[in-house]
Amino acid sequence: MQTLREAKVGSTVKVAKISGSGPIKRRIMDMGITKGAEIYIRKVAPLGDPVEVTVRGYELSLRKEDAQMVEVE
């Protein structure tokens, strides 16, 4: 299983699982990244941080650490 951080730019992936716990997991879920949600990887900054994605019609920027917690298929 790959993570959101490892997904290729221009691909659409589906969330399989969110690892982590507590307030960090809750913050990710509050942004609309939940199990089964489709995420389009828009671009990744030159140094890999942040990752820009589109989820549920919204554009988000995620830190590498947060993107690493989202497992996708």
Secondary structure by P-SEA (a helix, b strand, c coil): ccccccccccbbbbbcccccccaaaaaaaaacccccbbbbbccccccccbbbbbcccbbbbbcaaaaaacccc
